[in-house]
């Protein structure tokens, strides 16, 4: 007799087969029809014994698809785990009172052989007759063979479904690996590449065929002994620099052991951290710039404030003649104006650094219109130099750009103001525009050229640093923040800026601005 644990396992196997309540299948019906003819019985069944019912996958001569399993012949057969033969049910005390004997279908003879699948009896292949009869050993052997055929059919179905699930699982795994942003390499026990996903092919610049057989240690640029994880230990983690088609890339790698088809393999997961580390380094550099900026800012603020306090204190403590008083007030006004300008520029830099919604707002603009507005503003601020300003290339076929118009105009006005400030009245300051491609990207170029005093290489290297002022013209005022603002604005727009200058030969500042994506795609 089976125990409750055996019964639980039997039911679990039956349910896992997913055969209950499925549609009739000819391959089972063919067997039951053949059995009914061979044995000369009116009824034959492929009977599956569920928890509280008999469900018939196939039946001949019986109108119902299921019956209660309580006190059934088939339940006894699976519980005794062997063939059950009842030659005359009325004479067998186990079944004499069964409703299947006393009522429909008037069972007198029953022979059932358990169907064993995966080591569990899930039901019986059985014969039923309405008259008592003997069942010879030859008949029993034939019934065993037919039950084995049924069991094979059930097992074949289970195998097909398992294979389908495996194929589906493998397909899902392949799809997952193909879409993973991280690189994954499957290695053999010797550390050679067996397979890799598309991300790995892109990282190393090799297709699957070229990757196969490569030594993983060589790909990672590490000694082979470093790719030897300890048995039973967790993933082996490495920081490496790999050589890819786009240049060296910093990566984090994790190596784990895996057994596939009884053979040891290694799985190497590689995460490209170049962008993250570059961003971290940029953030650290920006933080250091901020600290240096504010250290210098305290000095720059102290200078005009000291003048304001000193001269105002003189006015408070002493009496001066009207002319001297006006002179002192003029100094205070000049220094106050300088202080306000400095604070405003510092606030502008702080807003750019914070990058709020206003700073991130962009619009599609036409560069000629923006340049025209910037030149007009520069002429208004320095009317004596208006005739020196000239624009070229305004009718060039320039692609539209995506920009914050106010910020970009502010940067252009600052560049124009510098060109006017460091050149003599009557000398030309030109702004030239033209289409330009940079590193394969479409865009527009504008060049601001003056014929002023120019700069030495040492000054060019520092001209965008906060509070830096070149020393050739001490008579020219400025805080040294204007070009810092220009650099930050252009950087926020993905622009590039280059400077060409020689002392006494003027300066040319060239700015490249990327076209909008739609315009760039059209240019291709």
C-alpha positions as CSV (number, residue, x, y, z in Angstrom):
1,X,0.0,0.0,0.0
2,X,1.2,3.5,-0.8
3,X,1.8,6.0,2.0
4,X,0.5,9.6,2.2
5,X,3.9,10.8,1.0
6,X,3.8,8.4,-1.9
7,X,0.3,9.6,-2.8
8,X,1.4,13.3,-2.6
9,X,4.3,12.6,-4.9
10,X,2.1,10.6,-7.3
11,X,-0.4,13.5,-7.5
12,X,2.4,16.0,-8.0
13,X,3.8,14.0,-10.9
14,X,0.3,13.7,-12.4
15,X,-0.3,17.4,-12.2
16,X,3.1,18.3,-13.5
17,X,2.4,16.3,-16.7
18,X,-0.4,18.8,-17.6
19,X,-2.5,16.0,-19.1
20,X,-5.7,16.3,-17.0
21,X,-8.7,17.8,-18.7
22,X,-6.9,17.9,-22.1
23,X,-8.6,17.1,-25.4
24,X,-9.0,13.6,-26.7
25,X,-6.1,12.3,-28.8
26,X,-6.2,9.7,-31.5
27,X,-2.9,8.1,-30.4
28,X,-4.6,7.1,-27.1
29,X,-8.0,6.3,-28.6
30,X,-6.4,3.9,-31.0
31,X,-4.9,1.9,-28.2
32,X,-8.2,1.6,-26.3
33,X,-10.1,0.6,-29.4
34,X,-7.5,-2.0,-30.2
35,X,-7.6,-3.4,-26.6
36,X,-11.4,-3.7,-26.6
37,X,-11.2,-5.7,-29.8
38,X,-8.2,-7.9,-28.7
39,X,-9.8,-8.8,-25.4
40,X,-13.4,-8.8,-26.5
41,X,-14.6,-6.4,-23.8
42,X,-17.2,-3.6,-24.2
43,X,-15.1,-1.1,-22.2
44,X,-11.5,0.0,-22.2
45,X,-9.9,3.1,-20.5
46,X,-6.9,5.2,-20.1
47,X,-7.8,6.2,-16.6
48,X,-5.9,8.9,-14.6
49,X,-6.4,8.9,-10.9
50,X,-6.7,12.4,-9.6
51,X,-7.2,13.4,-5.9
52,X,-10.9,12.7,-5.8
53,X,-11.9,11.6,-9.3
54,X,-11.0,9.3,-12.2
55,X,-10.5,11.2,-15.4
56,X,-10.4,9.3,-18.6
57,X,-7.9,10.4,-21.2
58,X,-9.5,7.8,-23.5
59,X,-12.5,5.5,-23.2
60,X,-14.4,3.0,-25.2
61,X,-18.0,2.0,-24.4
62,X,-18.5,4.5,-21.5
63,X,-20.3,7.8,-21.9
64,X,-18.7,9.9,-19.1
65,X,-15.3,11.5,-19.0
66,X,-14.8,11.2,-15.3
67,X,-16.2,9.4,-12.2
68,X,-15.6,9.7,-8.4
69,X,-12.4,7.8,-7.4
70,X,-13.8,6.7,-4.0
71,X,-13.9,2.9,-3.8
72,X,-13.0,2.6,-7.5
73,X,-11.1,-0.3,-9.1
74,X,-8.5,2.0,-10.5
75,X,-7.7,3.6,-7.1
76,X,-7.0,0.1,-5.7
77,X,-4.8,-0.7,-8.7
78,X,-2.5,2.4,-8.3
79,X,-2.4,1.9,-4.5
80,X,-1.2,-1.7,-4.7
81,X,1.3,-0.7,-7.4
82,X,0.6,-3.7,-9.6
83,X,-1.9,-5.3,-11.9
84,X,-5.3,-5.7,-10.4
85,X,-7.5,-8.4,-11.8
86,X,-11.1,-9.0,-10.5
87,X,-12.7,-11.9,-12.4
88,X,-16.1,-11.5,-10.7
89,X,-16.7,-8.3,-8.8
90,X,-19.9,-9.6,-7.1
91,X,-17.8,-12.3,-5.4
92,X,-15.0,-9.8,-4.3
93,X,-15.9,-8.3,-0.9
94,X,-13.8,-5.2,-1.8
95,X,-16.1,-4.3,-4.7
96,X,-19.4,-6.2,-4.3
97,X,-21.1,-3.1,-2.8
98,X,-19.6,-0.7,-5.3
99,X,-22.2,1.4,-7.2
100,X,-20.4,0.5,-10.4
101,X,-21.2,-3.1,-9.7
102,X,-24.7,-2.8,-8.2
103,X,-25.6,-0.1,-10.8
104,X,-24.4,1.3,-14.1
105,X,-22.3,0.0,-15.8
106,X,-22.8,-3.3,-14.1
107,X,-19.1,-4.1,-13.7
108,X,-18.4,-7.8,-13.3
109,X,-14.8,-8.1,-14.7
110,X,-12.0,-5.6,-14.2
111,X,-8.3,-5.8,-15.2
112,X,-6.1,-2.8,-14.7
113,X,-2.4,-2.2,-15.1
114,X,-0.9,0.9,-13.5
115,X,0.6,3.5,-15.9
116,X,4.0,4.4,-14.4
117,X,5.6,7.7,-15.4
118,X,8.7,9.2,-13.7
119,X,8.5,6.5,-11.1
120,X,4.9,7.2,-10.1
121,X,1.6,5.4,-10.9
122,X,-0.5,8.2,-12.4
123,X,-3.5,5.9,-13.4
124,X,-4.3,2.6,-15.1
125,X,-4.9,1.2,-18.5
126,X,-7.9,-1.0,-17.8
127,X,-10.5,-3.4,-19.3
128,X,-14.1,-3.7,-18.0
129,X,-16.7,-6.3,-18.9
130,X,-20.3,-6.8,-17.7
131,X,-19.9,-10.5,-17.4
132,X,-17.5,-12.5,-15.2
133,X,-14.5,-14.0,-16.9
134,X,-11.0,-15.5,-16.4
135,X,-7.9,-13.7,-17.4
136,X,-5.0,-15.9,-18.5
137,X,-1.3,-15.2,-18.0
138,X,-1.0,-14.5,-21.7
139,X,-3.8,-11.9,-21.4
140,X,-2.0,-10.3,-18.5
141,X,1.3,-10.0,-20.5
142,X,-0.6,-8.3,-23.3
143,X,-2.2,-5.9,-20.9
144,X,1.2,-5.0,-19.4
145,X,2.5,-4.3,-22.9
146,X,-0.4,-2.0,-23.8
147,X,-0.1,-0.2,-20.5
148,X,3.6,0.3,-21.3
149,X,2.7,1.7,-24.7
150,X,0.3,4.2,-23.0
151,X,3.0,5.1,-20.5
152,X,5.5,5.7,-23.3
153,X,3.0,8.0,-25.1
154,X,2.4,10.0,-21.9
155,X,6.2,10.2,-21.2
156,X,6.8,11.3,-24.9
157,X,4.3,14.1,-24.4
158,X,6.0,15.2,-21.2
159,X,9.4,15.0,-22.9
160,X,8.1,17.2,-25.8
161,X,6.7,19.7,-23.5
162,X,9.9,19.7,-21.4
163,X,11.9,20.2,-24.6
164,X,9.6,23.0,-25.7
165,X,10.0,24.7,-22.3
166,X,13.7,24.3,-22.5
167,X,13.8,25.8,-26.0
168,X,11.6,28.6,-24.8
169,X,13.8,29.1,-21.8
170,X,16.9,29.1,-24.0
171,X,15.3,31.5,-26.5
172,X,14.4,33.8,-23.6
173,X,18.0,33.6,-22.2
174,X,19.4,34.4,-25.7
175,X,17.0,37.3,-26.0
176,X,18.0,38.5,-22.6
177,X,21.7,38.3,-23.3
178,X,21.3,39.9,-26.7
179,X,19.6,42.9,-25.1
180,X,21.7,43.2,-22.0
181,X,23.7,46.4,-22.0
182,X,26.6,44.6,-20.2
183,X,29.0,42.3,-22.0
184,X,28.8,38.6,-21.1
185,X,31.3,36.0,-22.1
186,X,31.0,32.2,-21.6
187,X,34.4,30.7,-21.1
188,X,35.6,27.1,-21.0
189,X,37.5,25.6,-18.1
190,X,40.8,26.9,-19.6
191,X,39.5,30.5,-19.8
192,X,39.0,30.6,-23.5
193,X,35.9,32.3,-25.0
194,X,33.1,29.9,-26.0
195,X,30.4,32.5,-26.8
196,X,29.6,36.1,-26.2
197,X,26.6,38.5,-26.5
198,X,26.4,41.4,-28.9
199,X,27.5,43.9,-26.2
200,X,30.7,41.9,-25.8
201,X,31.2,41.9,-29.6
202,X,30.8,45.7,-29.6
203,X,33.1,46.2,-26.5
204,X,36.0,44.3,-28.1
205,X,35.3,45.1,-31.7
206,X,35.0,41.4,-32.7
207,X,32.2,39.3,-34.1
208,X,31.2,36.0,-32.5
209,X,33.6,34.0,-34.7
210,X,36.6,36.2,-33.9
211,X,35.8,36.2,-30.1
212,X,35.5,32.4,-30.0
213,X,38.7,30.9,-28.7
214,X,40.2,34.2,-27.5
215,X,41.9,34.0,-24.1
216,X,39.7,36.1,-21.7
217,X,42.7,37.2,-19.7
218,X,44.3,38.7,-22.8
219,X,41.0,40.5,-23.7
220,X,41.0,42.0,-20.2
221,X,44.7,42.7,-20.2
222,X,45.4,40.8,-17.0
223,X,47.6,37.7,-16.2
224,X,45.8,34.4,-16.7
225,X,46.3,33.4,-13.0
226,X,44.0,36.3,-12.0
227,X,41.1,34.6,-13.8
228,X,41.0,31.6,-11.4
229,X,38.1,31.9,-9.0
230,X,38.4,29.8,-5.8
231,X,36.0,26.8,-5.7
232,X,33.0,27.5,-3.6
233,X,33.8,31.2,-3.4
234,X,31.6,34.0,-4.8
235,X,32.2,35.9,-8.0
236,X,35.8,37.0,-8.6
237,X,35.7,40.8,-9.2
238,X,38.3,42.7,-11.3
239,X,38.9,46.3,-12.3
240,X,40.5,46.4,-15.8
241,X,41.1,48.5,-18.8
242,X,40.3,46.8,-22.1
243,X,41.3,47.9,-25.6
244,X,38.2,48.4,-27.8
245,X,37.6,49.9,-31.2
246,X,36.9,53.3,-29.6
247,X,40.0,53.3,-27.5
248,X,40.7,52.1,-23.9
249,X,37.6,51.5,-21.8
250,X,37.5,51.1,-18.0
251,X,35.5,48.1,-17.0
252,X,34.4,46.1,-13.9
253,X,34.4,42.4,-14.5
254,X,32.8,39.6,-12.4
255,X,33.8,35.9,-13.0
256,X,31.6,33.1,-11.8
257,X,31.7,29.3,-12.1
258,X,28.9,27.5,-13.9
259,X,28.2,23.9,-14.9
260,X,26.7,23.2,-18.3
261,X,25.9,19.6,-19.4
262,X,28.2,18.3,-16.7
263,X,31.2,20.4,-17.8
264,X,32.7,23.3,-15.9
265,X,32.4,26.7,-17.5
266,X,33.1,30.3,-16.4
267,X,30.7,33.2,-17.0
268,X,32.4,36.6,-17.3
269,X,30.1,39.6,-16.9
270,X,31.7,42.9,-17.9
271,X,30.3,46.4,-17.1
272,X,31.7,49.4,-18.9
273,X,32.3,52.1,-16.2
274,X,34.2,54.6,-18.4
275,X,31.3,57.0,-18.6
276,X,30.5,56.7,-14.9
277,X,34.1,57.3,-13.8
278,X,34.5,60.1,-16.3
279,X,31.4,61.7,-14.9
280,X,32.7,61.2,-11.4
281,X,36.1,62.7,-12.3
282,X,34.3,65.6,-14.0
283,X,32.2,66.2,-10.9
284,X,35.3,66.1,-8.7
285,X,37.1,68.5,-11.0
286,X,34.0,70.8,-11.1
287,X,33.8,70.7,-7.3
288,X,37.5,71.7,-7.1
289,X,36.9,74.5,-9.6
290,X,34.0,75.7,-7.4
291,X,36.2,75.8,-4.3
292,X,39.0,77.6,-6.1
293,X,36.4,80.0,-7.6
294,X,34.9,80.9,-4.2
295,X,38.4,81.2,-2.7
296,X,39.2,83.8,-5.3
297,X,35.8,85.4,-5.2
298,X,36.2,86.3,-1.6
299,X,39.3,88.3,-2.5
300,X,37.6,89.9,-5.6
301,X,34.7,91.0,-3.5
302,X,36.8,92.3,-0.7
303,X,38.7,94.8,-3.0
304,X,35.7,97.0,-4.1
305,X,34.0,96.6,-0.7
306,X,37.2,97.9,1.0
307,X,37.2,100.9,-1.3
308,X,33.5,101.6,-0.6
309,X,33.9,101.3,3.1
310,X,37.2,103.3,3.2
311,X,36.0,106.3,1.2
312,X,32.5,106.3,2.7
313,X,34.2,106.4,6.2
314,X,36.2,109.4,5.1
315,X,33.0,111.2,4.0
316,X,31.4,110.4,7.4
317,X,34.3,111.5,9.6
318,X,35.7,114.5,7.7
319,X,34.4,117.5,5.9
320,X,35.5,118.0,2.4
321,X,35.0,120.8,-0.1
322,X,32.3,120.0,-2.7
323,X,34.7,119.1,-5.5
324,X,36.6,116.6,-3.3
325,X,33.4,115.2,-1.9
326,X,32.0,114.6,-5.4
327,X,35.3,112.9,-6.4
328,X,35.1,110.6,-3.4
329,X,31.4,109.8,-4.2
330,X,32.4,109.1,-7.8
331,X,35.0,106.5,-6.5
332,X,32.3,105.0,-4.3
333,X,29.9,104.8,-7.2
334,X,32.5,103.2,-9.5
335,X,33.4,100.6,-6.9
336,X,29.7,99.9,-6.1
337,X,29.0,99.4,-9.8
338,X,32.0,97.1,-10.1
339,X,30.8,95.2,-7.1
340,X,27.3,94.8,-8.5
341,X,28.6,93.7,-11.8
342,X,30.8,91.1,-10.1
343,X,28.0,89.8,-8.0
344,X,25.7,89.6,-11.0
345,X,28.3,87.6,-12.9
346,X,28.9,85.3,-10.0
347,X,25.2,84.7,-9.7
348,X,25.0,83.9,-13.5
349,X,27.7,81.3,-13.0
350,X,25.9,79.8,-10.0
351,X,22.7,79.5,-12.0
352,X,24.5,77.9,-14.9
353,X,26.1,75.4,-12.5
354,X,22.8,74.6,-10.8
355,X,21.2,73.9,-14.2
356,X,17.6,74.5,-13.3
357,X,14.6,74.3,-15.7
358,X,15.3,77.7,-17.1
359,X,18.8,76.8,-18.0
360,X,17.7,73.5,-19.6
361,X,15.0,75.1,-21.8
362,X,15.9,74.9,-25.5
363,X,14.4,76.2,-28.7
364,X,15.1,75.7,-32.4
365,X,16.8,78.9,-33.6
366,X,18.4,80.3,-36.7
367,X,22.0,81.3,-36.1
368,X,22.0,84.3,-38.4
369,X,19.2,86.0,-36.5
370,X,20.9,85.3,-33.2
371,X,24.2,86.7,-34.5
372,X,22.4,89.8,-35.8
373,X,20.8,90.4,-32.4
374,X,24.2,89.9,-30.6
375,X,26.0,92.3,-33.0
376,X,23.2,94.9,-32.5
377,X,23.5,94.7,-28.7
378,X,27.3,95.0,-28.9
379,X,26.9,98.1,-31.1
380,X,24.5,99.6,-28.7
381,X,26.9,99.2,-25.8
382,X,29.8,100.6,-27.8
383,X,28.3,103.0,-30.3
384,X,31.7,104.5,-31.2
385,X,32.7,101.0,-32.5
386,X,29.4,100.2,-34.4
387,X,31.0,100.9,-37.8
388,X,33.8,98.4,-37.0
389,X,31.4,95.4,-36.7
390,X,30.8,93.3,-39.8
391,X,28.9,90.1,-40.4
392,X,29.7,87.6,-43.2
393,X,28.0,84.4,-44.3
394,X,24.5,85.4,-43.0
395,X,23.0,84.0,-46.3
396,X,24.9,80.7,-45.9
397,X,22.7,77.5,-45.8
398,X,23.1,77.0,-42.1
399,X,21.2,74.2,-40.3
400,X,19.0,75.3,-37.3
401,X,20.4,74.7,-33.8
402,X,18.8,73.8,-30.5
403,X,19.8,76.3,-27.9
404,X,18.8,78.5,-25.0
405,X,18.6,81.8,-27.0
406,X,19.2,84.1,-24.1
407,X,22.3,82.2,-22.8
408,X,23.8,81.7,-26.3
409,X,23.3,85.4,-27.1
410,X,24.9,86.3,-23.8
411,X,28.0,84.3,-24.7
412,X,28.2,85.8,-28.2
413,X,27.9,89.3,-26.8
414,X,30.7,88.6,-24.3
415,X,33.0,87.4,-27.1
416,X,32.2,90.5,-29.2
417,X,32.8,92.8,-26.2
418,X,36.2,91.2,-25.7
419,X,37.1,91.7,-29.4
420,X,36.1,95.3,-29.2
421,X,37.8,95.9,-25.9
422,X,41.2,94.5,-27.0
423,X,41.3,96.2,-30.4
424,X,41.8,99.8,-31.5
425,X,38.8,101.9,-32.7
426,X,38.7,101.8,-36.5
427,X,40.0,98.2,-36.7
428,X,37.5,95.7,-38.0
429,X,35.8,93.0,-35.9
430,X,34.1,90.4,-38.1
431,X,31.7,87.6,-37.4
432,X,31.7,84.9,-40.1
433,X,29.3,82.0,-40.3
434,X,29.4,78.8,-42.3
435,X,28.1,75.2,-42.2
436,X,30.6,72.8,-40.5
437,X,31.0,69.1,-39.7
438,X,32.9,68.2,-36.6
439,X,33.7,64.5,-35.7
440,X,31.0,63.4,-38.2
441,X,28.3,65.6,-36.7
442,X,26.6,68.4,-38.7
443,X,26.6,71.9,-37.3
444,X,27.4,75.5,-37.8
445,X,30.6,77.4,-37.3
446,X,31.0,81.1,-36.4
447,X,34.3,82.9,-36.1
448,X,34.8,86.2,-34.3
449,X,38.0,87.8,-35.6
450,X,39.6,91.0,-34.3
451,X,42.9,92.9,-35.2
452,X,43.8,93.7,-31.7
453,X,46.7,93.1,-29.3
454,X,46.4,89.3,-29.4
455,X,47.6,86.9,-26.8
456,X,50.7,84.9,-25.9
457,X,50.3,81.1,-25.5
458,X,50.5,81.4,-21.7
459,X,47.5,83.7,-21.7
460,X,45.5,81.6,-24.1
461,X,45.9,78.5,-21.8
462,X,44.3,80.4,-18.9
463,X,41.9,82.8,-20.7
464,X,38.7,80.8,-19.6
465,X,39.8,80.5,-16.0
466,X,37.7,82.3,-13.4
467,X,39.1,85.7,-12.4
468,X,42.0,85.5,-14.7
469,X,43.1,88.7,-16.4
470,X,45.9,89.1,-18.9
471,X,48.5,91.7,-17.8
472,X,49.2,93.6,-21.0
473,X,46.4,96.2,-20.6
474,X,46.0,97.2,-17.0
475,X,43.9,100.1,-18.1
476,X,41.1,97.8,-19.2
477,X,38.7,96.9,-16.5
478,X,37.1,93.5,-16.0
479,X,36.6,90.8,-13.4
480,X,37.9,87.9,-15.4
481,X,34.5,86.1,-15.3
482,X,33.2,86.9,-18.8
483,X,35.0,84.1,-20.7
484,X,34.3,81.7,-17.8
485,X,30.6,82.4,-18.5
486,X,31.2,81.8,-22.2
487,X,32.9,78.4,-21.6
488,X,30.0,77.3,-19.3
489,X,27.3,78.4,-21.7
490,X,28.9,76.7,-24.7
491,X,29.6,73.6,-22.8
492,X,26.0,73.3,-21.8
493,X,25.1,73.5,-25.5
494,X,27.5,70.7,-26.6
495,X,29.5,73.3,-28.5
496,X,33.2,73.5,-29.1
497,X,35.4,76.6,-28.9
498,X,38.9,77.2,-30.3
499,X,41.2,80.2,-30.0
500,X,43.9,81.3,-32.4
501,X,46.0,84.3,-31.4
502,X,49.4,85.9,-31.6
503,X,50.7,89.0,-29.8
504,X,50.1,92.0,-32.1
505,X,48.3,90.0,-34.7
506,X,44.8,89.8,-33.3
507,X,42.6,86.9,-32.1
508,X,40.1,84.6,-33.8
509,X,37.6,82.7,-31.6
510,X,35.9,79.9,-33.5
511,X,32.7,78.4,-32.1
512,X,31.1,75.2,-33.4
513,X,27.5,74.5,-32.6
514,X,25.7,71.2,-33.3
515,X,22.7,71.2,-35.5
516,X,19.3,69.9,-34.3
517,X,19.0,66.1,-34.7
518,X,16.5,66.4,-37.5
519,X,18.7,68.8,-39.4
520,X,21.8,66.6,-38.8
521,X,20.0,63.5,-40.1
522,X,18.9,65.5,-43.2
523,X,22.5,66.6,-43.8
524,X,23.5,63.0,-44.0
